[in-house]
């Protein structure tokens, strides 16, 4: 995951979006999202 995508995900984590919605919004799979944000 690029730094740009990580930054976007970090901002979106502060919203009420689900993990799946965030992954879709930044263009990564849900598996990749959880690999980088395991506590979510």
mmCIF file as gemmi writes it, N, C-alpha and C atoms, coordinates in Angstrom:
data_model
loop_
_atom_site.group_PDB
_atom_site.id
_atom_site.type_symbol
_atom_site.label_atom_id
_atom_site.label_alt_id
_atom_site.label_comp_id
_atom_site.label_asym_id
_atom_site.label_entity_id
_atom_site.label_seq_id
_atom_site.pdbx_PDB_ins_code
_atom_site.Cartn_x
_atom_site.Cartn_y
_atom_site.Cartn_z
_atom_site.occupancy
_atom_site.B_iso_or_equiv
_atom_site.pdbx_formal_charge
_atom_site.auth_seq_id
_atom_site.auth_asym_id
_atom_site.pdbx_PDB_model_num
ATOM 1 N N . UNK Axp A 1 ? 0.856 -1.167 0 1 0 ? 1 A 1
ATOM 2 C CA . UNK Axp A 1 ? 0 0 0 1 0 ? 1 A 1
ATOM 3 C C . UNK Axp A 1 ? 0.902 1.23 0 1 0 ? 1 A 1
ATOM 4 N N . UNK Axp A 2 ? 0.571 2.171 -0.856 1 0 ? 2 A 1
ATOM 5 C CA . UNK Axp A 2 ? 1.365 3.39 -0.941 1 0 ? 2 A 1
ATOM 6 C C . UNK Axp A 2 ? 1.097 4.292 0.263 1 0 ? 2 A 1
ATOM 7 N N . UNK Axp A 3 ? 2.019 5.194 0.492 1 0 ? 3 A 1
ATOM 8 C CA . UNK Axp A 3 ? 1.859 6.142 1.597 1 0 ? 3 A 1
ATOM 9 C C . UNK Axp A 3 ? 0.612 6.999 1.387 1 0 ? 3 A 1
ATOM 10 N N . UNK Axp A 4 ? 0.345 7.349 0.136 1 0 ? 4 A 1
ATOM 11 C CA . UNK Axp A 4 ? -0.841 8.153 -0.182 1 0 ? 4 A 1
ATOM 12 C C . UNK Axp A 4 ? -2.123 7.411 0.204 1 0 ? 4 A 1
ATOM 13 N N . UNK Axp A 5 ? -2.178 6.127 -0.09 1 0 ? 5 A 1
ATOM 14 C CA . UNK Axp A 5 ? -3.363 5.335 0.264 1 0 ? 5 A 1
ATOM 15 C C . UNK Axp A 5 ? -3.48 5.155 1.771 1 0 ? 5 A 1
ATOM 16 N N . UNK Axp A 6 ? -2.344 4.957 2.445 1 0 ? 6 A 1
ATOM 17 C CA . UNK Axp A 6 ? -2.372 4.835 3.909 1 0 ? 6 A 1
ATOM 18 C C . UNK Axp A 6 ? -2.897 6.12 4.54 1 0 ? 6 A 1
ATOM 19 N N . UNK Axp A 7 ? -2.448 7.264 4.034 1 0 ? 7 A 1
ATOM 20 C CA . UNK Axp A 7 ? -2.909 8.555 4.563 1 0 ? 7 A 1
ATOM 21 C C . UNK Axp A 7 ? -4.407 8.734 4.338 1 0 ? 7 A 1
ATOM 22 N N . UNK Axp A 8 ? -4.868 8.361 3.153 1 0 ? 8 A 1
ATOM 23 C CA . UNK Axp A 8 ? -6.303 8.468 2.86 1 0 ? 8 A 1
ATOM 24 C C . UNK Axp A 8 ? -7.098 7.559 3.788 1 0 ? 8 A 1
ATOM 25 N N . UNK Axp A 9 ? -6.617 6.34 3.991 1 0 ? 9 A 1
ATOM 26 C CA . UNK Axp A 9 ? -7.31 5.396 4.869 1 0 ? 9 A 1
ATOM 27 C C . UNK Axp A 9 ? -7.345 5.919 6.298 1 0 ? 9 A 1
ATOM 28 N N . UNK Axp A 10 ? -6.254 6.493 6.752 1 0 ? 10 A 1
ATOM 29 C CA . UNK Axp A 10 ? -6.191 7.028 8.111 1 0 ? 10 A 1
ATOM 30 C C . UNK Axp A 10 ? -7.243 8.116 8.308 1 0 ? 10 A 1
ATOM 31 N N . UNK Axp A 11 ? -7.408 8.972 7.317 1 0 ? 11 A 1
ATOM 32 C CA . UNK Axp A 11 ? -8.43 10.019 7.402 1 0 ? 11 A 1
ATOM 33 C C . UNK Axp A 11 ? -9.831 9.412 7.41 1 0 ? 11 A 1
ATOM 34 N N . UNK Axp A 12 ? -10.045 8.41 6.56 1 0 ? 12 A 1
ATOM 35 C CA . UNK Axp A 12 ? -11.371 7.791 6.47 1 0 ? 12 A 1
ATOM 36 C C . UNK Axp A 12 ? -11.712 6.977 7.716 1 0 ? 12 A 1
ATOM 37 N N . UNK Axp A 13 ? -10.7 6.485 8.421 1 0 ? 13 A 1
ATOM 38 C CA . UNK Axp A 13 ? -10.946 5.73 9.652 1 0 ? 13 A 1
ATOM 39 C C . UNK Axp A 13 ? -11.614 6.598 10.717 1 0 ? 13 A 1
ATOM 40 N N . UNK Axp A 14 ? -11.457 7.896 10.603 1 0 ? 14 A 1
ATOM 41 C CA . UNK Axp A 14 ? -12.061 8.816 11.57 1 0 ? 14 A 1
ATOM 42 C C . UNK Axp A 14 ? -13.537 9.063 11.274 1 0 ? 14 A 1
ATOM 43 N N . UNK Axp A 15 ? -14.016 8.538 10.146 1 0 ? 15 A 1
ATOM 44 C CA . UNK Axp A 15 ? -15.424 8.678 9.779 1 0 ? 15 A 1
ATOM 45 C C . UNK Axp A 15 ? -16.164 7.421 10.214 1 0 ? 15 A 1
ATOM 46 N N . UNK Axp A 16 ? -17.41 7.344 9.867 1 0 ? 16 A 1
ATOM 47 C CA . UNK Axp A 16 ? -18.216 6.175 10.224 1 0 ? 16 A 1
ATOM 48 C C . UNK Axp A 16 ? -18.245 5.127 9.117 1 0 ? 16 A 1
ATOM 49 N N . UNK Axp A 17 ? -17.343 5.243 8.15 1 0 ? 17 A 1
ATOM 50 C CA . UNK Axp A 17 ? -17.293 4.264 7.058 1 0 ? 17 A 1
ATOM 51 C C . UNK Axp A 17 ? -16.815 2.917 7.59 1 0 ? 17 A 1
ATOM 52 N N . UNK Axp A 18 ? -17.321 1.849 7 1 0 ? 18 A 1
ATOM 53 C CA . UNK Axp A 18 ? -16.874 0.512 7.391 1 0 ? 18 A 1
ATOM 54 C C . UNK Axp A 18 ? -15.505 0.234 6.774 1 0 ? 18 A 1
ATOM 55 N N . UNK Axp A 19 ? -14.833 -0.766 7.299 1 0 ? 19 A 1
ATOM 56 C CA . UNK Axp A 19 ? -13.528 -1.154 6.763 1 0 ? 19 A 1
ATOM 57 C C . UNK Axp A 19 ? -13.633 -1.514 5.292 1 0 ? 19 A 1
ATOM 58 N N . UNK Axp A 20 ? -14.666 -2.24 4.936 1 0 ? 20 A 1
ATOM 59 C CA . UNK Axp A 20 ? -14.861 -2.647 3.537 1 0 ? 20 A 1
ATOM 60 C C . UNK Axp A 20 ? -15.064 -1.423 2.633 1 0 ? 20 A 1
ATOM 61 N N . UNK Axp A 21 ? -15.824 -0.446 3.105 1 0 ? 21 A 1
ATOM 62 C CA . UNK Axp A 21 ? -16.052 0.774 2.323 1 0 ? 21 A 1
ATOM 63 C C . UNK Axp A 21 ? -14.756 1.563 2.148 1 0 ? 21 A 1
ATOM 64 N N . UNK Axp A 22 ? -13.954 1.629 3.199 1 0 ? 22 A 1
ATOM 65 C CA . UNK Axp A 22 ? -12.678 2.343 3.117 1 0 ? 22 A 1
ATOM 66 C C . UNK Axp A 22 ? -11.755 1.647 2.132 1 0 ? 22 A 1
ATOM 67 N N . UNK Axp A 23 ? -11.653 0.331 2.225 1 0 ? 23 A 1
ATOM 68 C CA . UNK Axp A 23 ? -10.798 -0.428 1.307 1 0 ? 23 A 1
ATOM 69 C C . UNK Axp A 23 ? -11.215 -0.161 -0.136 1 0 ? 23 A 1
ATOM 70 N N . UNK Axp A 24 ? -12.507 -0.195 -0.392 1 0 ? 24 A 1
ATOM 71 C CA . UNK Axp A 24 ? -13.019 0.053 -1.747 1 0 ? 24 A 1
ATOM 72 C C . UNK Axp A 24 ? -12.691 1.483 -2.182 1 0 ? 24 A 1
ATOM 73 N N . UNK Axp A 25 ? -12.841 2.445 -1.282 1 0 ? 25 A 1
ATOM 74 C CA . UNK Axp A 25 ? -12.614 3.855 -1.613 1 0 ? 25 A 1
ATOM 75 C C . UNK Axp A 25 ? -11.159 4.146 -1.965 1 0 ? 25 A 1
ATOM 76 N N . UNK Axp A 26 ? -10.226 3.455 -1.311 1 0 ? 26 A 1
ATOM 77 C CA . UNK Axp A 26 ? -8.809 3.716 -1.586 1 0 ? 26 A 1
ATOM 78 C C . UNK Axp A 26 ? -8.232 2.753 -2.615 1 0 ? 26 A 1
ATOM 79 N N . UNK Axp A 27 ? -9.043 1.798 -3.061 1 0 ? 27 A 1
ATOM 80 C CA . UNK Axp A 27 ? -8.621 0.922 -4.153 1 0 ? 27 A 1
ATOM 81 C C . UNK Axp A 27 ? -7.764 -0.256 -3.758 1 0 ? 27 A 1
ATOM 82 N N . UNK Axp A 28 ? -8.002 -0.818 -2.567 1 0 ? 28 A 1
ATOM 83 C CA . UNK Axp A 28 ? -7.271 -2.016 -2.147 1 0 ? 28 A 1
ATOM 84 C C . UNK Axp A 28 ? -8.268 -3.082 -1.712 1 0 ? 28 A 1
ATOM 85 N N . UNK Axp A 29 ? -7.793 -4.31 -1.621 1 0 ? 29 A 1
ATOM 86 C CA . UNK Axp A 29 ? -8.661 -5.39 -1.158 1 0 ? 29 A 1
ATOM 87 C C . UNK Axp A 29 ? -8.848 -5.271 0.351 1 0 ? 29 A 1
ATOM 88 N N . UNK Axp A 30 ? -9.878 -5.918 0.846 1 0 ? 30 A 1
ATOM 89 C CA . UNK Axp A 30 ? -10.123 -5.893 2.289 1 0 ? 30 A 1
ATOM 90 C C . UNK Axp A 30 ? -8.976 -6.573 3.029 1 0 ? 30 A 1
ATOM 91 N N . UNK Axp A 31 ? -8.384 -7.595 2.428 1 0 ? 31 A 1
ATOM 92 C CA . UNK Axp A 31 ? -7.237 -8.278 3.043 1 0 ? 31 A 1
ATOM 93 C C . UNK Axp A 31 ? -6.056 -7.33 3.2 1 0 ? 31 A 1
ATOM 94 N N . UNK Axp A 32 ? -5.786 -6.564 2.167 1 0 ? 32 A 1
ATOM 95 C CA . UNK Axp A 32 ? -4.687 -5.593 2.231 1 0 ? 32 A 1
ATOM 96 C C . UNK Axp A 32 ? -4.974 -4.534 3.282 1 0 ? 32 A 1
ATOM 97 N N . UNK Axp A 33 ? -6.203 -4.08 3.331 1 0 ? 33 A 1
ATOM 98 C CA . UNK Axp A 33 ? -6.574 -3.083 4.332 1 0 ? 33 A 1
ATOM 99 C C . UNK Axp A 33 ? -6.293 -3.605 5.738 1 0 ? 33 A 1
ATOM 100 N N . UNK Axp A 34 ? -6.759 -4.822 6.044 1 0 ? 34 A 1
ATOM 101 C CA . UNK Axp A 34 ? -6.56 -5.39 7.38 1 0 ? 34 A 1
ATOM 102 C C . UNK Axp A 34 ? -5.087 -5.686 7.672 1 0 ? 34 A 1
ATOM 103 N N . UNK Axp A 35 ? -4.303 -5.967 6.649 1 0 ? 35 A 1
ATOM 104 C CA . UNK Axp A 35 ? -2.874 -6.198 6.849 1 0 ? 35 A 1
ATOM 105 C C . UNK Axp A 35 ? -2.207 -4.931 7.384 1 0 ? 35 A 1
ATOM 106 N N . UNK Axp A 36 ? -2.652 -3.79 6.909 1 0 ? 36 A 1
ATOM 107 C CA . UNK Axp A 36 ? -2.052 -2.515 7.315 1 0 ? 36 A 1
ATOM 108 C C . UNK Axp A 36 ? -2.756 -1.863 8.501 1 0 ? 36 A 1
ATOM 109 N N . UNK Axp A 37 ? -4.002 -2.252 8.75 1 0 ? 37 A 1
ATOM 110 C CA . UNK Axp A 37 ? -4.783 -1.708 9.864 1 0 ? 37 A 1
ATOM 111 C C . UNK Axp A 37 ? -5.44 -2.859 10.629 1 0 ? 37 A 1
ATOM 112 N N . UNK Axp A 38 ? -4.645 -3.688 11.298 1 0 ? 38 A 1
ATOM 113 C CA . UNK Axp A 38 ? -5.189 -4.898 11.939 1 0 ? 38 A 1
ATOM 114 C C . UNK Axp A 38 ? -6.153 -4.627 13.092 1 0 ? 38 A 1
ATOM 115 N N . UNK Axp A 39 ? -6.02 -3.493 13.753 1 0 ? 39 A 1
ATOM 116 C CA . UNK Axp A 39 ? -6.869 -3.216 14.916 1 0 ? 39 A 1
ATOM 117 C C . UNK Axp A 39 ? -8.27 -2.792 14.518 1 0 ? 39 A 1
ATOM 118 N N . UNK Axp A 40 ? -8.494 -2.526 13.263 1 0 ? 40 A 1
ATOM 119 C CA . UNK Axp A 40 ? -9.796 -2.037 12.804 1 0 ? 40 A 1
ATOM 120 C C . UNK Axp A 40 ? -10.737 -3.177 12.725 1 0 ? 40 A 1
